[in-house]
Amino acid sequence: MAVDKRVDWTEGSSLKTYYITCEFENNERKEISVNDDKYDLFVVGDKIKVTSQGTWNWVERVIA
């Protein structure tokens, strides 16, 4: 589940990094960076699917 969202940027810079905080069934939380075009698609409380391979993560909404 998506439990938080945030944007990180340095003042005076146009570079922004977008994050979604995910909580898994075992209550573990992980913050995952997402592209800016996907950031607005997520709402806190959304069910999500996280696919990880090494340092690469893919996050997608689960629509029931």
MDTraj code that builds the backbone (N, CA, C; nanometers):
import mdtraj as md
import numpy as np

residues = "MET ALA VAL ASP LYS ARG VAL ASP TRP THR GLU GLY SER SER LEU LYS THR TYR TYR ILE THR CYS GLU PHE GLU ASN ASN GLU ARG LYS GLU ILE SER VAL ASN ASP ASP LYS TYR ASP LEU PHE VAL VAL GLY ASP LYS ILE LYS VAL THR SER GLN GLY THR TRP ASN TRP VAL GLU ARG VAL ILE ALA".split()
xyz = np.array([
    [0.0835, -0.1164, 0.0000],
    [0.0000, 0.0000, 0.0000],
    [0.0887, 0.1237, 0.0000],
    [0.0453, 0.2270, -0.0706],
    [0.1168, 0.3544, -0.0693],
    [0.0765, 0.4287, 0.0584],
    [0.1747, 0.4605, 0.1436],
    [0.1442, 0.5258, 0.2704],
    [0.1929, 0.6700, 0.2771],
    [0.2744, 0.7123, 0.1806],
    [0.3224, 0.8503, 0.1791],
    [0.3826, 0.8820, 0.0434],
    [0.3895, 1.0112, 0.0129],
    [0.4533, 1.0614, -0.1093],
    [0.5344, 1.1845, -0.0717],
    [0.6446, 1.2057, -0.1427],
    [0.7207, 1.3284, -0.1181],
    [0.8056, 1.3624, -0.2398],
    [0.8442, 1.4893, -0.2474],
    [0.9325, 1.5378, -0.3532],
    [1.0542, 1.5970, -0.2846],
    [1.1718, 1.5613, -0.3318],
    [1.2971, 1.6109, -0.2755],
    [1.3665, 1.6969, -0.3801],
    [1.4055, 1.8174, -0.3404],
    [1.4823, 1.9012, -0.4310],
    [1.5708, 1.9958, -0.3523],
    [1.6748, 2.0420, -0.4176],
    [1.7677, 2.1354, -0.3564],
    [1.7275, 2.2757, -0.3987],
    [1.7210, 2.3663, -0.3032],
    [1.6839, 2.5040, -0.3338],
    [1.7764, 2.5612, -0.4404],
    [1.7200, 2.6270, -0.5390],
    [1.7982, 2.6854, -0.6466],
    [1.8257, 2.5891, -0.7604],
    [1.7797, 2.4662, -0.7475],
    [1.8004, 2.3649, -0.8509],
    [1.6657, 2.3252, -0.9097],
    [1.6651, 2.2880, -1.0354],
    [1.5411, 2.2415, -1.0969],
    [1.5284, 2.0891, -1.0879],
    [1.6308, 2.0226, -1.0357],
    [1.6295, 1.8775, -1.0240],
    [1.5421, 1.8347, -0.9063],
    [1.4414, 1.7515, -0.9350],
    [1.3525, 1.7010, -0.8316],
    [1.3526, 1.5489, -0.8376],
    [1.3411, 1.4858, -0.7206],
    [1.3287, 1.3407, -0.7117],
    [1.1978, 1.3105, -0.6407],
    [1.1183, 1.2212, -0.6998],
    [0.9851, 1.1889, -0.6501],
    [0.9873, 1.0517, -0.5829],
    [0.9232, 1.0422, -0.4655],
    [0.9242, 0.9183, -0.3886],
    [0.7833, 0.8765, -0.3469],
    [0.7620, 0.7460, -0.3455],
    [0.6422, 0.6844, -0.2897],
    [0.6907, 0.5934, -0.1763],
    [0.6300, 0.6049, -0.0579],
    [0.6618, 0.5138, 0.0521],
    [0.5598, 0.4010, 0.0498],
    [0.6096, 0.2785, 0.0405],
    [0.5257, 0.1596, 0.0300],
    [0.5325, 0.0825, 0.1615],
    [0.4185, 0.0296, 0.2034],
    [0.4154, -0.0586, 0.3201],
    [0.3689, -0.1958, 0.2735],
    [0.4446, -0.2977, 0.3104],
    [0.4175, -0.4334, 0.2668],
    [0.3369, -0.5091, 0.3719],
    [0.2914, -0.6279, 0.3375],
    [0.2077, -0.7083, 0.4272],
    [0.2751, -0.7381, 0.5608],
    [0.4080, -0.7441, 0.5628],
    [0.4809, -0.7709, 0.6874],
    [0.5097, -0.6420, 0.7657],
    [0.4453, -0.5308, 0.7265],
    [0.4583, -0.3982, 0.7884],
    [0.5917, -0.3297, 0.7598],
    [0.6757, -0.3896, 0.6776],
    [0.8007, -0.3260, 0.6362],
    [0.7670, -0.2114, 0.5419],
    [0.8419, -0.1025, 0.5528],
    [0.8226, 0.0120, 0.4643],
    [0.9480, 0.0345, 0.3815],
    [0.9262, 0.0795, 0.2585],
    [1.0374, 0.1087, 0.1679],
    [1.0008, 0.2309, 0.0852],
    [1.0935, 0.3248, 0.0761],
    [1.0725, 0.4428, -0.0062],
    [1.1338, 0.4161, -0.1435],
    [1.0545, 0.4364, -0.2476],
    [1.0975, 0.4050, -0.3833],
    [1.0841, 0.5293, -0.4700],
    [1.1888, 0.5618, -0.5446],
    [1.1806, 0.6766, -0.6352],
    [1.1020, 0.6372, -0.7599],
    [1.0219, 0.7311, -0.8082],
    [0.9416, 0.7100, -0.9284],
    [0.9609, 0.8285, -1.0223],
    [0.9322, 0.8068, -1.1491],
    [0.9394, 0.9154, -1.2466],
    [0.8322, 1.0191, -1.2183],
    [0.8598, 1.1439, -1.2541],
    [0.7638, 1.2509, -1.2269],
    [0.6302, 1.2289, -1.2969],
    [0.6306, 1.1643, -1.4128],
    [0.5052, 1.1415, -1.4851],
    [0.4185, 1.0336, -1.4172],
    [0.4765, 0.9512, -1.3317],
    [0.4002, 0.8491, -1.2582],
    [0.3609, 0.8968, -1.1184],
    [0.4334, 0.9930, -1.0648],
    [0.4129, 1.0387, -0.9269],
    [0.2674, 1.0784, -0.9010],
    [0.2088, 1.1556, -0.9906],
    [0.0721, 1.2040, -0.9700],
    [-0.0325, 1.0950, -0.9870],
    [0.0042, 0.9793, -1.0397],
    [-0.0905, 0.8699, -1.0563],
    [-0.1189, 0.7983, -0.9244],
    [-0.0297, 0.8146, -0.8268],
    [-0.0432, 0.7459, -0.6985],
    [-0.1125, 0.8338, -0.5957],
    [-0.2000, 0.7721, -0.5171],
    [-0.2689, 0.8386, -0.4070],
    [-0.2384, 0.7578, -0.2812],
    [-0.2127, 0.8278, -0.1704],
    [-0.1905, 0.7577, -0.0443],
    [-0.3118, 0.6698, -0.0166],
    [-0.2860, 0.5437, 0.0139],
    [-0.3922, 0.4462, 0.0363],
    [-0.4104, 0.3503, -0.0802],
    [-0.3499, 0.3818, -0.1962],
    [-0.3581, 0.2928, -0.3116],
    [-0.2946, 0.1582, -0.2817],
    [-0.3547, 0.0525, -0.3335],
    [-0.2881, -0.0779, -0.3332],
    [-0.1894, -0.0739, -0.4488],
    [-0.0691, -0.1246, -0.4227],
    [0.0358, -0.1186, -0.5237],
    [0.1080, -0.2521, -0.5355],
    [0.1744, -0.2679, -0.6470],
    [0.2591, -0.3848, -0.6707],
    [0.4007, -0.3320, -0.6944],
    [0.4962, -0.3880, -0.6213],
    [0.6362, -0.3474, -0.6345],
    [0.7148, -0.4648, -0.6899],
    [0.7848, -0.4417, -0.7993],
    [0.8727, -0.5419, -0.8581],
    [1.0154, -0.4906, -0.8435],
    [1.1030, -0.5722, -0.7851],
    [1.2422, -0.5317, -0.7641],
    [1.3361, -0.6300, -0.8318],
    [1.4417, -0.5739, -0.8874],
    [1.5481, -0.6556, -0.9453],
    [1.6788, -0.5807, -0.9228],
    [1.7565, -0.6290, -0.8282],
    [1.8797, -0.5589, -0.7920],
    [1.8456, -0.4242, -0.7311],
    [1.8980, -0.3166, -0.7892],
    [1.8679, -0.1821, -0.7392],
    [1.7522, -0.1182, -0.8141],
    [1.6959, -0.1882, -0.9087],
    [1.5866, -0.1368, -0.9904],
    [1.4527, -0.1747, -0.9285],
    [1.3601, -0.0770, -0.9185],
    [1.2266, -0.1012, -0.8643],
    [1.1225, -0.0486, -0.9618],
    [1.0140, -0.1211, -0.9755],
    [0.9026, -0.0807, -1.0588],
    [0.7784, -0.0823, -0.9700],
    [0.7045, 0.0290, -0.9674],
    [0.5858, 0.0409, -0.8842],
    [0.4662, 0.0649, -0.9748],
    [0.3572, -0.0078, -0.9501],
    [0.2365, 0.0148, -1.0272],
    [0.1141, 0.0036, -0.9373],
    [0.0107, 0.0806, -0.9717],
    [-0.1157, 0.0754, -0.8968],
    [-0.1874, -0.0541, -0.9295],
    [-0.2563, -0.1081, -0.8285],
    [-0.3409, -0.2261, -0.8484],
    [-0.4842, -0.1743, -0.8456],
    [-0.5514, -0.1886, -0.9585],
    [-0.6891, -0.1417, -0.9677],
    [-0.7795, -0.2639, -0.9661],
    [-0.8648, -0.2692, -0.8645],
    [-0.9521, -0.3858, -0.8472],
    [-1.0802, -0.3722, -0.9260],
])
top = md.Topology()
chain = top.add_chain()
for i, resn in enumerate(residues, 1):
    res = top.add_residue(resn, chain, resSeq=i)
    for name in ("N", "CA", "C"):
        top.add_atom(name, md.element.get_by_symbol(name[0]), res)
traj = md.Trajectory(xyz[None], top)
